[in-house]
Amino acid sequence: MPAPIPLDDSEDPRLAPYRAMRERDLVGRQGRFIVEGEVTLRLLFSEAARFRAESVLLAPERWPGLAPFLENGPPVYLAGRDVMSAVTGFPIHRGVLAVGLRGAEPEPDALIPPAPAPALVLGLVGLTNHDNVGGLFRNAAAFGADAVLLDAATCDPLYRKAIRVSAGAALTVPFARAASGPALLDLAERHGLTPLALTPGGGEALETLEPPARALLLLGTEGPGLPQAVMDRARCVRIAMAPGFDSLNVATAGAIALHRLAGKRLLGGDEFIHVFRAMRGTVDPDIDLEF
């Protein structure tokens, strides 16, 4: 295992990607992003991660506990918390940072499971709050969504705060961008996905909805909600709530809807396979299906 590299100068050029993290998060990092904390660092180095690390920056006392899974990885720098804080521009408490590399952005069509396989895709339209986007990625991972698709106005799920709120799910759940909400609907049409627009004024109750085998769940920003042009081309569904109140945080609403739409996907094992075979019109036990 390569030895970690101690650094005691906050001006060391090897620390440049970590510099002024708060400000640079707002404008991007030339194909890089920042991971903060042990949970997300472990996910970045897991088999499920969709990205790779360029370097790791640790407080010296964190190295012994993290060394086993960092072997054969990128350079690991060790710096005191005073140096880390001087570089990043704010106090560092966890003592665990890494720089990840974005790589090429996938095409949205490439993330949709081909028909007739079940598909559950989350579409985000105009969400600019990093906490909400991070929370929705966490929900997407928890309820087995195949992908998250973002319109051009939705904020970057690889912002440091969004990654942290997602509990690292932004590093593992496949995502891609489309130009707009209508572009997401065009994609749904191409791939046989039923577009479901979640809105308090929806004509169908989510609780009584028979989950489509292939669905695109569309969520808009809190307050304005989804654009009318999007809702006009989708089935509009609502979550039943107590009289006199029709507002939920979008991440909470998304969790409820994803759980409902996931249905038997969450059961796993033989029961899910049986459901899939039945949908295909066969219960032949000799058919080998991969998920």
Residue pairs with C-beta under 8 A, 6 or more apart in sequence:
1 67
1 70
1 71
1 72
2 75
2 76
4 58
4 63
4 67
4 76
4 77
4 78
5 14
5 75
5 76
5 77
5 78
6 60
6 77
6 78
6 79
7 14
7 15
7 77
7 78
7 79
7 83
8 79
8 80
8 83
9 83
10 79
10 83
10 86
10 87
14 55
14 75
14 77
15 57
15 77
15 79
15 87
17 29
17 32
17 54
17 55
17 99
18 34
18 57
18 84
18 87
18 88
18 97
18 99
19 87
19 88
19 89
20 88
20 89
21 34
21 88
21 89
21 90
21 160
22 88
22 89
22 90
23 89
25 34
25 159
25 160
25 161
28 156
29 99
31 101
31 102
31 103
32 54
32 99
32 100
32 101
32 102
33 51
33 99
33 100
33 102
33 158
33 159
33 160
33 163
34 97
34 98
34 99
34 100
34 160
34 163
35 41
35 44
35 53
35 97
35 98
35 99
35 100
35 160
35 163
35 171
36 94
36 96
36 97
36 160
36 163
36 164
37 94
37 96
37 164
38 62
38 66
38 94
38 96
39 167
39 168
40 163
40 164
40 167
40 168
40 171
41 56
41 66
41 96
41 98
42 69
42 168
43 49
43 168
43 171
43 172
44 51
44 52
44 53
44 98
44 100
44 168
44 171
45 53
45 69
45 70
45 73
46 172
48 171
48 172
49 171
49 172
50 171
50 172
50 174
51 100
51 101
51 102
51 103
51 171
52 74
52 100
52 101
52 103
53 73
53 74
53 98
53 99
53 100
53 101
54 74
54 98
54 99
54 100
54 101
55 74
55 75
55 76
55 77
55 98
55 99
56 70
56 73
56 74
56 75
56 76
56 77
56 97
56 98
56 99
57 76
57 77
57 78
57 79
57 84
57 96
57 97
57 98
57 99
58 66
58 76
58 77
58 78
58 79
58 95
58 96
58 97
59 78
59 79
59 80
59 81
59 84
59 92
59 95
59 96
60 78
60 79
60 80
61 95
62 95
62 96
63 76
63 78
66 96
70 76
79 87
81 91
81 92
81 93
81 95
84 92
84 95
84 97
85 91
85 92
88 97
100 158
100 171
102 158
105 176
105 177
106 174
106 176
107 176
108 147
108 149
108 176
108 177
108 178
108 184
108 187
109 187
109 190
109 191
110 176
111 121
111 146
111 147
111 149
111 174
111 175
111 176
112 119
112 121
112 146
112 147
112 187
112 191
112 193
113 119
113 146
114 191
115 191
115 192
115 214
116 213
116 214
116 279
116 280
117 276
118 213
118 214
118 265
118 276
118 279
119 146
119 191
119 193
119 213
119 214
119 215
120 143
120 144
120 145
120 146
120 214
120 215
120 217
120 258
120 261
120 262
120 265
121 145
121 146
121 147
121 148
121 149
121 188
121 193
121 215
121 216
121 217
122 136
122 140
122 145
122 147
122 148
122 149
122 216
122 217
122 219
122 254
122 258
123 148
123 149
123 150
123 151
123 181
123 184
123 195
123 216
123 217
123 218
123 219
124 133
124 136
124 148
124 149
124 150
124 151
124 154
124 219
125 151
125 153
125 154
125 180
125 181
125 184
125 218
125 219
125 220
125 221
125 226
125 227
125 230
126 151
126 153
126 154
126 181
126 220
126 221
126 224
126 226
126 227
127 133
127 136
127 150
127 153
127 154
127 155
127 219
127 220
127 221
127 250
128 153
128 154
128 155
128 221
129 155
129 221
129 222
130 155
130 159
130 161
130 162
130 165
131 161
131 162
131 165
131 251
132 222
132 249
132 250
132 251
133 154
133 155
133 157
133 162
133 165
133 166
134 157
134 161
134 162
134 163
134 164
134 165
134 166
134 169
134 170
135 165
135 166
135 249
135 251
135 254
135 255
136 148
136 219
136 250
136 251
136 254
137 148
137 157
137 162
137 166
137 169
137 170
137 173
137 175
138 165
138 166
138 167
138 169
138 251
139 145
139 251
139 254
139 255
139 258
140 148
140 169
140 173
140 258
141 166
141 167
141 169
141 172
141 173
142 169
142 255
142 258
143 255
143 258
143 259
143 261
143 262
143 265
143 266
144 262
144 265
144 266
145 173
145 258
145 262
146 174
147 173
147 174
147 175
147 176
148 157
148 173
148 174
148 175
149 175
149 176
149 177
149 178
149 184
149 187
149 216
150 157
150 175
150 176
150 177
150 178
151 177
151 178
151 179
151 180
151 181
151 183
151 184
152 177
152 178
152 179
152 180
154 177
155 162
156 162
157 163
157 166
157 170
157 175
158 170
162 170
163 170
163 171
178 184
178 187
181 218
181 226
181 227
181 229
181 230
182 229
182 230
182 233
184 195
184 216
184 218
184 230
185 195
185 216
185 230
185 233
185 234
187 193
187 216
188 194
188 195
188 216
191 214
192 214
193 212
193 214
193 215
193 216
194 212
194 214
194 215
194 216
194 235
195 215
195 216
195 218
195 233
195 234
195 235
196 209
196 212
196 215
196 216
196 217
196 218
196 234
196 235
196 236
196 237
196 257
196 261
197 218
197 220
197 226
197 230
197 231
197 234
197 235
197 236
197 237
198 206
198 217
198 218
198 219
198 226
198 237
198 238
198 239
198 253
198 254
198 257
199 220
199 225
199 226
199 231
199 236
199 237
199 238
200 225
200 238
200 239
200 246
200 247
201 236
201 238
202 236
202 237
202 238
203 236
203 237
203 238
204 235
204 236
204 237
204 238
205 237
205 238
205 239
205 240
206 237
206 238
206 239
206 240
206 256
206 257
206 260
207 239
207 240
207 260
209 237
209 260
211 260
211 261
211 262
211 263
212 261
213 279
215 261
217 254
217 257
217 258
217 261
218 226
218 230
218 234
219 226
219 250
219 253
219 254
219 257
220 226
220 227
220 230
220 250
221 250
222 247
222 249
222 250
237 257
239 248
239 253
239 256
239 257
241 248
248 256
259 266
264 271
264 272
264 275
265 272
272 291
273 289
273 291
274 283
276 289
277 283
277 284
277 287
277 289
